[in-house]
Amino acid sequence: MAIRKYSVIVFDLGNVLLPFNYDVVVEKFNKVSTGLGDKFVESYRNNYQIHRSFERGDITEEEFLEKMLNLLGHKIGKEKFCNDFSKVFTVNKEVAELLPELKKKYILVLLSNTNSIHEEYGWKNNNFLKYFDKLILSHKVNAVKPEQKIYKAVEVFTKKPPAEHIFIDDIAEYVEGAKYVGWDAVQFTGYEKLVNDFKRRGIL
């Protein structure tokens, strides 16, 4: 592989830096009422457009909460919902530990399809975030991956050519979206592959 010049490394958040598991939510809601969590997750999946609209910022937090509490039959209050809905993340420490080294040579950007509740209650206090020069969050730029607009929002910040960006995401469709706008991009399947992907490109 010919060595390409990179100036920007763009990381996805969920399942790259922060693995998440919604089974935790199911268990917590099932403790409130038998089967409540299972019914909620089924309804949530069947109404995925609500989740996507919230991530994009098309509906407000209040509107989203009203819809979610309705799905739960109002057996759970707003504060408990926000906490339980957001306590799904753990840190991939191996990946997070790459950030301070990468920061020495590259602009680091976080690019995430996320929402205001997960940000506030779930992940905003993670220490590794300090290594990022910018967080580009779907609900704040009114676009979600793989829409071109969200990748362009990164470029507006970095002011670097598309070809100097490399993107790491666990979802193939979002990787392809980055390639479509002229970035290099790799699908994240684990730490070892990521390190190899970086080494092959002369990044590490």
C-alpha positions, 0 to 999 in steps of 0.5 A: 500500500502506498503511503498516503498523507494523513492529518486527521483521524476520525473515530466513531464512539459507540462500539469502537471506544465505547462498547454498549449493551442494551441488555442492561436496560432490559434487565433494569426495566424488567425489575420494575415490572415483569416483561416491561424491558422486553416489551420496551426493546421490541417496541423501540426496535419496531419504532426505530425511526423515533430513535433516528429522528432523535439522533438527528435532532429532528425531535426534541429531548422532551418529545423523545421522552414522551414517546419513550415513557408512553412505550413504558406505560408511564411505569418509569419516570423521566430521571430513571429512564434517562439514567437506565437508558444511558448506563449501557456503555463500557470503555474499550481501554486498549483503543482509548489508550491509542489516543494520546499517542495519536494526538501527538501527530494528528487532529483527532475528531469524534464523529458519532450518531448519538443523542442528548440523553446518552451524551448527558447521562452516559458518556460525556465524563469519559476522560479520553474525550480530552484528546479530541480536538472536536466532537461532531455529534449527529444531534448537534449538526442535524445529520447522521451517518452515512449522510454526506452532511455529517462528514462534511461537518468534520471537514468544515472544522479540520479545513483539511482535504478529504483525502487526509482524513481516515475514519474508524467505525464498526458499521460498514455502511458508515465506513462506505459513506466516508469513502464516498466523500473521499476519506480513507476508512476502515471497519473496526472489528477489534483492537488488533486489526485497528493497530494493523490498519494503522501500521499498514498506513504508517500512522503507528 
